[in-house]
Amino acid sequence: PPSNLWITKNSLSQPNGNQYHATPTQISSLLTHIQTYTSPSPNSIDLRPQIRRIEQKFLNEYAGLLIGNQCLDFCKQDGVTEMEESVMANSVERKLNDALLSDEVDGKVEVARKPVFVSCVSNFTNFLDLFRKTLRNLELGIPCVILGRSHTIQHSYRWTELLVDLMKVENIDPGMVTYLSCQLDDIKYITANCTESAG
């Protein structure tokens, strides 16, 4: 097999699939993208309508998929409760973003729209990583770079893949989301070289 093909493991360190780590050439391309990316759309400052339509698809049409994939990776038993918590928290956090964008329009604040790094946690990846970190930043027009992990990687990759597909349906530039399938040293290298260009 290729030298960059790795076996993925779940939370019990049992093999559950494979992933390709980025090659040195791809790492260079990823770094350049993160350092130089700007959305080509002048309307990308406020993506609330599009992202919130995507959010509803995640919470309804794809809720079972998120729960199932999370269970396979984390062996977590209560993904349903986490989705319920997401529904409640998302309502509050959408209002906070509404207020933030309103203040920006009024000249009270300026939202920095540099790419942000999303470091995925273990048990609450739907609630925290997908909704609170990724979707809430995207709807403000902030590009997101989702960091790979040394284990339990399958679920965050799969929701990232689905998110990019749904963004295409909404005509959002897929360059707004980047997934770093890299070894830890490569992730450290990329983040260390993005201190000026990332939020």
KAMO-V543574 format. One record per pair of residues at least 24 apart in sequence whose ideal C-beta (glycine too) atoms are under 10 Angstrom apart, sorted by the first residue. I is the first residue (numbers start at 1). J is the second residue. D is the distance in Angstrom with one decimal. If there is no record, write none. Layout:
<<I | J | D> <I | J | D>>
This chain:
<<4 | 181 | 9.2> <4 | 182 | 9.6> <4 | 183 | 8.9> <6 | 150 | 9.3> <6 | 153 | 9.0> <6 | 181 | 9.1> <6 | 183 | 8.4> <8 | 73 | 8.4> <8 | 148 | 9.9> <8 | 149 | 9.1> <8 | 150 | 9.5> <8 | 151 | 7.2> <8 | 152 | 8.0> <8 | 153 | 5.1> <8 | 154 | 5.5> <8 | 157 | 8.8> <9 | 73 | 9.1> <9 | 150 | 8.6> <9 | 151 | 4.7> <9 | 152 | 7.4> <9 | 153 | 8.4> <9 | 154 | 9.3> <10 | 71 | 9.6> <10 | 72 | 6.8> <10 | 73 | 5.4> <10 | 74 | 7.0> <10 | 75 | 6.1> <10 | 151 | 7.4> <10 | 152 | 6.2> <10 | 153 | 9.6> <10 | 154 | 7.9> <10 | 155 | 9.4> <11 | 72 | 10.0> <11 | 73 | 6.8> <11 | 74 | 4.8> <11 | 75 | 5.3> <11 | 76 | 8.0> <11 | 122 | 6.8> <11 | 123 | 8.6> <11 | 151 | 7.2> <11 | 152 | 5.5> <12 | 74 | 9.3> <12 | 75 | 5.9> <12 | 151 | 9.6> <12 | 152 | 9.8> <13 | 151 | 7.0> <13 | 152 | 9.9> <14 | 75 | 8.8> <14 | 151 | 10.0> <16 | 72 | 6.4> <16 | 73 | 6.9> <16 | 75 | 10.0> <16 | 151 | 9.5> <16 | 152 | 8.8> <16 | 153 | 9.3> <16 | 154 | 6.2> <16 | 155 | 9.9> <17 | 72 | 8.9> <17 | 73 | 9.2> <17 | 153 | 8.4> <17 | 154 | 5.3> <17 | 157 | 9.3> <17 | 158 | 9.9> <18 | 153 | 10.0> <18 | 154 | 9.4> <19 | 148 | 7.6> <19 | 149 | 9.8> <19 | 153 | 5.8> <19 | 154 | 7.7> <19 | 157 | 7.0> <19 | 181 | 5.7> <20 | 181 | 6.3> <21 | 148 | 8.0> <21 | 180 | 9.6> <21 | 181 | 5.9> <21 | 182 | 5.7> <21 | 183 | 5.5> <21 | 186 | 7.4> <22 | 148 | 8.9> <22 | 179 | 9.6> <22 | 180 | 7.2> <22 | 181 | 5.9> <22 | 182 | 4.9> <22 | 183 | 8.5> <22 | 186 | 6.6> <22 | 187 | 9.6> <22 | 190 | 9.3> <23 | 182 | 9.8> <23 | 186 | 9.8> <24 | 186 | 8.6> <26 | 180 | 9.9> <26 | 181 | 8.9> <26 | 182 | 8.6> <26 | 186 | 9.5> <27 | 180 | 8.7> <27 | 182 | 6.4> <27 | 183 | 9.5> <27 | 186 | 5.3> <27 | 187 | 9.4> <27 | 189 | 7.3> <27 | 190 | 6.9> <28 | 190 | 9.7> <30 | 145 | 8.4> <30 | 178 | 6.6> <30 | 179 | 9.2> <30 | 180 | 6.4> <30 | 181 | 9.4> <30 | 182 | 7.7> <30 | 186 | 8.8> <30 | 187 | 10.0> <30 | 190 | 6.4> <31 | 180 | 9.9> <31 | 186 | 9.5> <31 | 189 | 7.9> <31 | 190 | 5.3> <31 | 191 | 9.8> <31 | 193 | 6.0> <31 | 194 | 7.3> <31 | 197 | 9.5> <33 | 115 | 8.8> <33 | 143 | 9.3> <33 | 145 | 8.9> <33 | 175 | 7.0> <33 | 178 | 6.3> <34 | 114 | 9.3> <34 | 115 | 5.4> <34 | 117 | 8.8> <34 | 143 | 8.1> <34 | 145 | 5.8> <34 | 178 | 6.4> <34 | 180 | 8.9> <34 | 190 | 6.8> <34 | 191 | 9.1> <34 | 193 | 8.7> <34 | 194 | 5.4> <34 | 197 | 6.5> <34 | 198 | 6.6> <35 | 114 | 9.9> <35 | 115 | 8.7> <35 | 190 | 9.4> <35 | 193 | 7.5> <35 | 194 | 6.2> <35 | 196 | 8.3> <35 | 197 | 4.4> <35 | 198 | 8.4> <36 | 197 | 7.6> <37 | 114 | 9.4> <37 | 115 | 6.5> <37 | 143 | 5.9> <37 | 145 | 9.4> <37 | 173 | 9.1> <37 | 175 | 5.6> <37 | 176 | 8.2> <37 | 178 | 8.0> <37 | 197 | 8.7> <38 | 113 | 8.5> <38 | 114 | 9.9> <38 | 115 | 10.0> <38 | 143 | 8.7> <38 | 173 | 9.8> <38 | 175 | 9.0> <39 | 113 | 8.1> <39 | 141 | 6.8> <39 | 142 | 9.8> <39 | 143 | 7.1> <39 | 172 | 8.5> <39 | 173 | 5.4> <39 | 175 | 7.1> <39 | 176 | 6.2> <40 | 173 | 5.8> <40 | 175 | 8.1> <41 | 141 | 8.9> <41 | 171 | 8.2> <41 | 172 | 7.8> <41 | 173 | 6.2> <41 | 176 | 9.3> <43 | 141 | 8.6> <43 | 171 | 9.7> <43 | 172 | 9.8> <44 | 113 | 8.2> <44 | 138 | 9.4> <44 | 140 | 9.6> <44 | 141 | 4.6> <44 | 142 | 9.5> <44 | 143 | 9.0> <44 | 172 | 7.6> <44 | 173 | 7.2> <44 | 176 | 7.4> <45 | 101 | 8.2> <45 | 104 | 8.2> <45 | 105 | 9.7> <45 | 111 | 7.8> <45 | 113 | 7.2> <45 | 140 | 7.8> <45 | 141 | 4.4> <45 | 142 | 9.7> <46 | 97 | 9.5> <46 | 101 | 5.9> <46 | 104 | 9.0> <46 | 105 | 9.0> <46 | 111 | 9.8> <46 | 139 | 7.6> <46 | 140 | 7.5> <46 | 141 | 6.4> <47 | 135 | 9.6> <47 | 137 | 9.9> <47 | 138 | 6.0> <47 | 139 | 5.0> <47 | 140 | 7.5> <47 | 141 | 5.7> <47 | 142 | 9.3> <47 | 167 | 9.1> <47 | 170 | 8.2> <47 | 172 | 6.3> <47 | 176 | 8.2> <48 | 94 | 7.8> <48 | 97 | 7.0> <48 | 98 | 7.6> <48 | 101 | 7.4> <48 | 136 | 10.0> <48 | 138 | 9.5> <48 | 139 | 4.6> <48 | 140 | 8.2> <48 | 141 | 9.5> <49 | 139 | 8.7> <49 | 170 | 8.5> <50 | 138 | 8.8> <50 | 139 | 7.9> <50 | 166 | 9.1> <50 | 167 | 7.7> <50 | 169 | 9.0> <50 | 170 | 3.9> <50 | 171 | 7.6> <50 | 172 | 5.7> <51 | 94 | 9.6> <51 | 97 | 9.6> <51 | 134 | 9.4> <51 | 135 | 5.5> <51 | 136 | 8.4> <51 | 137 | 9.4> <51 | 138 | 5.2> <51 | 139 | 3.9> <51 | 140 | 9.0> <51 | 141 | 9.7> <51 | 163 | 9.6> <51 | 166 | 9.3> <51 | 167 | 8.4> <51 | 170 | 7.8> <51 | 172 | 7.8> <51 | 176 | 9.8> <52 | 90 | 9.0> <52 | 94 | 7.0> <52 | 97 | 9.8> <52 | 135 | 8.3> <52 | 139 | 6.8> <53 | 166 | 8.4> <53 | 169 | 8.8> <53 | 170 | 6.5> <54 | 135 | 7.2> <54 | 138 | 8.5> <54 | 139 | 9.2> <54 | 162 | 9.3> <54 | 163 | 7.0> <54 | 165 | 9.8> <54 | 166 | 4.6> <54 | 167 | 6.9> <54 | 169 | 8.2> <54 | 170 | 6.4> <54 | 172 | 8.5> <55 | 86 | 9.2> <55 | 87 | 9.8> <55 | 90 | 6.7> <55 | 94 | 8.5> <55 | 130 | 9.1> <55 | 131 | 7.0> <55 | 135 | 5.5> <55 | 136 | 9.4> <55 | 138 | 9.7> <55 | 139 | 8.4> <55 | 166 | 9.5> <56 | 90 | 9.8> <57 | 162 | 8.9> <57 | 163 | 9.9> <57 | 166 | 6.1> <57 | 169 | 9.0> <57 | 170 | 10.0> <58 | 83 | 9.0> <58 | 86 | 8.7> <58 | 90 | 9.8> <58 | 126 | 8.2> <58 | 130 | 7.0> <58 | 131 | 7.7> <58 | 135 | 8.0> <58 | 159 | 7.8> <58 | 162 | 7.9> <58 | 163 | 8.0> <58 | 166 | 8.0> <59 | 83 | 6.8> <59 | 84 | 9.8> <59 | 86 | 6.9> <59 | 87 | 6.1> <59 | 90 | 7.8> <59 | 126 | 9.5> <59 | 131 | 8.6> <60 | 87 | 10.0> <61 | 166 | 9.8> <62 | 159 | 8.5> <62 | 162 | 6.6> <62 | 163 | 9.9> <62 | 166 | 8.7> <63 | 87 | 9.6> <63 | 126 | 9.0> <65 | 158 | 8.1> <65 | 159 | 8.5> <65 | 162 | 7.6> <66 | 125 | 8.9> <66 | 126 | 5.3> <66 | 130 | 7.5> <66 | 155 | 8.0> <66 | 158 | 8.7> <66 | 159 | 6.4> <66 | 162 | 8.7> <67 | 126 | 7.8> <68 | 155 | 9.4> <68 | 158 | 10.0> <69 | 125 | 9.4> <69 | 126 | 9.3> <69 | 154 | 6.8> <69 | 155 | 4.6> <69 | 156 | 9.2> <69 | 157 | 9.4> <69 | 158 | 5.2> <69 | 159 | 7.2> <69 | 162 | 9.5> <70 | 122 | 9.9> <70 | 123 | 8.6> <70 | 124 | 9.3> <70 | 125 | 6.4> <70 | 126 | 6.2> <70 | 130 | 9.9> <70 | 152 | 9.2> <70 | 154 | 9.6> <70 | 155 | 5.1> <70 | 156 | 9.4> <70 | 158 | 9.5> <70 | 159 | 8.8> <71 | 155 | 8.8> <72 | 152 | 9.6> <72 | 154 | 6.9> <72 | 155 | 7.2> <72 | 158 | 9.5> <73 | 122 | 8.8> <73 | 125 | 8.2> <73 | 149 | 9.6> <73 | 151 | 8.6> <73 | 152 | 4.6> <73 | 153 | 7.6> <73 | 154 | 5.1> <73 | 155 | 4.1> <73 | 156 | 8.2> <73 | 157 | 9.6> <73 | 158 | 8.9> <74 | 122 | 6.1> <74 | 123 | 6.0> <74 | 124 | 9.5> <74 | 125 | 7.7> <74 | 151 | 10.0> <74 | 152 | 5.8> <74 | 154 | 9.9> <74 | 155 | 7.2> <75 | 152 | 9.4> <76 | 122 | 8.7> <76 | 123 | 6.0> <76 | 124 | 9.2> <76 | 125 | 9.4> <76 | 126 | 9.8> <76 | 152 | 10.0> <76 | 155 | 9.7> <78 | 123 | 9.5> <79 | 123 | 9.6> <79 | 124 | 10.0> <79 | 125 | 9.9> <79 | 126 | 7.1> <79 | 127 | 9.7> <81 | 127 | 9.7> <82 | 123 | 8.1> <82 | 124 | 6.3> <82 | 125 | 8.9> <82 | 126 | 5.6> <82 | 127 | 5.1> <82 | 128 | 9.4> <82 | 131 | 10.0> <83 | 126 | 6.4> <83 | 127 | 7.9> <83 | 131 | 9.6> <84 | 127 | 9.7> <85 | 124 | 8.6> <85 | 126 | 9.2> <85 | 127 | 5.7> <85 | 131 | 9.7> <86 | 124 | 9.2> <86 | 126 | 6.1> <86 | 127 | 4.8> <86 | 128 | 9.0> <86 | 130 | 8.2> <86 | 131 | 5.2> <86 | 132 | 8.3> <87 | 127 | 9.9> <87 | 131 | 9.3> <89 | 127 | 6.9> <89 | 128 | 9.3> <89 | 131 | 7.4> <89 | 132 | 7.0> <90 | 127 | 9.0> <90 | 131 | 5.6> <90 | 132 | 8.0> <90 | 135 | 8.1> <90 | 136 | 8.3> <93 | 131 | 7.7> <93 | 132 | 6.3> <93 | 135 | 9.0> <93 | 136 | 5.6> <93 | 139 | 9.8> <94 | 131 | 9.9> <94 | 135 | 9.4> <94 | 136 | 7.8> <94 | 139 | 8.0> <96 | 136 | 8.3> <97 | 135 | 9.8> <97 | 136 | 6.0> <97 | 137 | 9.2> <97 | 139 | 6.1> <97 | 140 | 6.1> <98 | 139 | 9.7> <100 | 136 | 9.9> <100 | 140 | 7.1> <101 | 139 | 8.8> <101 | 140 | 6.8> <101 | 141 | 9.3> <104 | 140 | 8.8> <111 | 137 | 9.9> <111 | 140 | 5.7> <111 | 141 | 7.5> <111 | 142 | 7.3> <111 | 199 | 9.5> <112 | 140 | 9.8> <112 | 142 | 8.0> <112 | 198 | 9.9> <112 | 199 | 5.4> <113 | 137 | 9.2> <113 | 140 | 7.3> <113 | 141 | 5.3> <113 | 142 | 5.2> <113 | 143 | 7.4> <113 | 199 | 7.7> <114 | 142 | 7.5> <114 | 143 | 7.8> <114 | 194 | 8.8> <114 | 196 | 8.8> <114 | 197 | 6.2> <114 | 198 | 5.4> <114 | 199 | 4.0> <115 | 142 | 7.3> <115 | 143 | 4.1> <115 | 144 | 6.9> <115 | 145 | 5.3> <115 | 175 | 9.9> <115 | 176 | 8.8> <115 | 177 | 9.7> <115 | 178 | 7.4> <115 | 194 | 7.5> <115 | 197 | 7.2> <115 | 198 | 5.0> <115 | 199 | 6.6> <116 | 140 | 9.9> <116 | 142 | 5.7> <116 | 143 | 7.3> <116 | 144 | 5.9> <116 | 145 | 7.0> <116 | 146 | 9.9> <116 | 198 | 6.6> <116 | 199 | 4.6> <117 | 144 | 8.1> <117 | 145 | 5.1> <117 | 146 | 8.1> <117 | 147 | 5.9> <117 | 178 | 9.6> <117 | 180 | 8.5> <117 | 187 | 8.9> <117 | 190 | 8.9> <117 | 191 | 6.2> <117 | 194 | 7.9> <117 | 198 | 6.3> <117 | 199 | 8.4> <118 | 144 | 5.4> <118 | 145 | 6.7> <118 | 146 | 4.7> <118 | 147 | 6.5> <118 | 156 | 8.7> <118 | 160 | 9.2> <118 | 177 | 9.3> <118 | 178 | 9.8> <118 | 179 | 9.6> <118 | 180 | 9.7> <119 | 145 | 9.8> <119 | 146 | 8.6> <119 | 147 | 5.1> <119 | 148 | 10.0> <119 | 149 | 8.7> <119 | 187 | 9.2> <119 | 191 | 9.5> <120 | 146 | 6.7> <120 | 147 | 6.5> <120 | 148 | 8.3> <120 | 149 | 6.1> <120 | 152 | 8.3> <120 | 153 | 8.5> <120 | 155 | 8.5> <120 | 156 | 4.5> <120 | 157 | 9.6> <120 | 159 | 9.6> <120 | 160 | 9.4> <121 | 149 | 9.5> <121 | 152 | 9.7> <121 | 156 | 9.6> <122 | 149 | 8.5> <122 | 151 | 9.0> <122 | 152 | 6.1> <122 | 155 | 9.9> <123 | 152 | 9.5> <125 | 149 | 9.7> <125 | 152 | 8.3> <125 | 155 | 6.0> <125 | 156 | 5.7> <125 | 159 | 7.7> <126 | 155 | 8.5> <126 | 156 | 9.7> <126 | 159 | 7.6> <129 | 155 | 9.3> <129 | 156 | 6.3> <129 | 159 | 8.1> <129 | 160 | 9.5> <130 | 155 | 9.5> <130 | 156 | 8.1> <130 | 159 | 5.4> <130 | 160 | 8.6> <130 | 162 | 9.6> <130 | 163 | 7.6> <134 | 159 | 8.6> <134 | 160 | 8.1> <134 | 163 | 7.1> <134 | 177 | 7.5> <135 | 163 | 8.1> <137 | 176 | 9.4> <137 | 199 | 8.5> <138 | 163 | 8.4> <138 | 167 | 8.1> <138 | 172 | 7.8> <138 | 176 | 6.2> <138 | 177 | 7.3> <141 | 172 | 9.9> <141 | 176 | 8.2> <142 | 176 | 8.4> <142 | 199 | 6.7> <143 | 173 | 9.1> <143 | 175 | 7.2> <143 | 176 | 4.8> <143 | 177 | 7.2> <143 | 178 | 7.3> <143 | 198 | 9.1> <143 | 199 | 8.9> <144 | 176 | 6.9> <144 | 177 | 5.4> <144 | 178 | 7.3> <144 | 179 | 9.4> <144 | 199 | 9.9> <145 | 177 | 8.0> <145 | 178 | 4.6> <145 | 179 | 7.9> <145 | 180 | 6.2> <145 | 187 | 9.8> <145 | 190 | 8.2> <145 | 191 | 8.7> <145 | 194 | 8.3> <145 | 198 | 7.4> <146 | 177 | 7.0> <146 | 178 | 7.0> <146 | 179 | 5.0> <146 | 180 | 6.8> <146 | 181 | 9.5> <147 | 178 | 9.8> <147 | 179 | 8.5> <147 | 180 | 5.3> <147 | 181 | 9.5> <147 | 182 | 8.2> <147 | 184 | 9.5> <147 | 187 | 5.7> <147 | 190 | 9.0> <147 | 191 | 8.1> <148 | 179 | 7.0> <148 | 180 | 5.2> <148 | 181 | 4.7> <148 | 182 | 5.8> <148 | 183 | 8.4> <148 | 184 | 8.8> <148 | 186 | 9.2> <148 | 187 | 6.9> <149 | 180 | 10.0> <149 | 181 | 9.7> <149 | 184 | 8.9> <149 | 187 | 9.4> <150 | 183 | 8.1> <150 | 184 | 6.2> <150 | 187 | 9.7> <153 | 181 | 7.7> <157 | 181 | 7.0>>
